[in-house]
């Protein structure tokens, strides 16, 4: 059974940076797109970023475009989310997700059948 494990969350001040990591527990990385999503208390899950299997295509939500960068290292079975210029409204639990979809990276949560447990990011003002 494939497991995705996120790490790198924490408590930071506004304007700071964090890098989240998501590692796949299987020996071979999932051959498909990966995505990052987040959910704040009382809010619906929000898509953040997605990356194709090759890493050459990325897709971002408008709310994070220019501040967040998604990348992946298939040899390390890891996908990253570099978050810069963090804002209090970025506070949420961040989840990575995987799909076997090999088309353009999708920001639709329904595309992703595999999910991690999440890592908390808290940004203080």
C-alpha positions in Angstrom: 0.0 0.0 0.0 1.4 3.4 -1.0 1.8 5.9 1.7 2.6 9.5 1.4 4.2 11.3 4.3 4.4 15.0 4.6 6.9 16.9 6.7 8.3 20.4 7.1 5.4 22.2 8.6 5.7 24.5 11.6 5.0 27.9 13.2 6.6 30.8 11.4 6.1 34.6 11.2 4.6 36.3 8.3 7.1 36.9 5.5 9.0 33.8 6.4 9.6 30.7 4.2 9.0 27.0 4.7 9.7 24.0 2.5 7.3 21.1 2.7 8.3 17.6 1.7 6.2 14.6 0.8 7.9 11.2 0.5 6.3 8.1 -1.0 6.8 4.9 1.0 7.0 2.7 -2.1 10.3 1.8 -3.8 9.0 3.2 -7.0 7.5 6.7 -7.1 4.0 7.0 -8.3 4.1 7.4 -12.1 1.8 10.4 -12.3 1.1 13.9 -11.2 1.5 15.1 -7.6 -0.3 17.9 -5.9 -0.4 20.0 -2.8 -3.6 21.0 -1.2 -4.5 22.7 2.1 -7.4 23.0 4.4 -7.9 25.6 7.1 -10.4 25.1 10.0 -13.9 25.8 8.8 -12.9 26.0 5.2 -13.1 23.7 2.2 -10.0 22.0 0.9 -8.1 24.3 -1.4 -5.8 23.3 -4.2 -2.4 24.8 -4.2 -0.1 23.4 -6.8 0.4 20.4 -9.0 3.3 19.0 -11.0 3.6 16.5 -13.8 5.5 13.2 -13.6 8.4 14.7 -15.6 8.4 17.9 -13.5 8.3 20.0 -16.6 4.7 21.1 -16.2 3.4 22.8 -13.1 0.1 24.4 -12.2 -0.7 26.9 -9.3 -3.7 28.4 -7.7 -3.8 32.2 -8.1 -3.6 32.6 -4.3 0.0 31.2 -4.2 1.3 32.0 -7.7 4.6 33.8 -7.5 5.1 32.8 -3.8 5.0 29.0 -3.8 7.0 26.6 -6.0 6.3 22.9 -6.5 9.1 20.5 -7.5 9.9 16.8 -7.4 12.8 14.5 -7.3 11.6 11.1 -8.6 14.9 9.4 -7.6 14.1 10.4 -4.0 10.4 9.7 -4.4 9.8 13.2 -3.0 7.7 16.2 -4.0 8.4 19.6 -2.5 6.5 22.8 -1.9 8.7 25.8 -1.3 6.6 28.5 0.3 8.0 32.1 0.4 6.5 35.3 1.7 4.1 33.4 3.9 0.9 35.2 5.1 -1.4 34.5 8.0 -4.0 33.3 5.6 -1.7 30.5 4.5 -2.3 28.9 7.8 -3.7 25.4 7.2 -3.0 21.7 7.2 -1.2 21.0 4.0 -1.6 17.7 2.2 0.2 16.1 -0.7 -1.6 13.8 -3.1 -0.7 11.5 -5.9 -2.4 10.3 -9.0 -1.6 8.0 -11.9 -2.8 10.6 -14.3 0.0 11.4 -16.7 -1.6 14.3 -18.5 -1.3 18.0 -17.6 -1.1 18.4 -13.8 -4.5 18.9 -12.4 -5.6 21.1 -9.4 -8.8 19.0 -9.0 -8.8 17.1 -5.8 -11.0 14.4 -7.3 -8.1 13.5 -9.7 -6.0 12.3 -6.8 -6.8 8.9 -5.1 -3.8 8.9 -2.8 -3.4 11.3 0.1 -1.0 11.9 2.9 -2.0 12.7 6.5 -1.1 16.3 6.4 1.3 18.7 8.1 0.3 21.8 9.9 1.6 25.2 8.8 0.9 28.2 11.1 1.8 31.7 10.1 1.7 34.4 12.8 1.2 38.0 12.0 
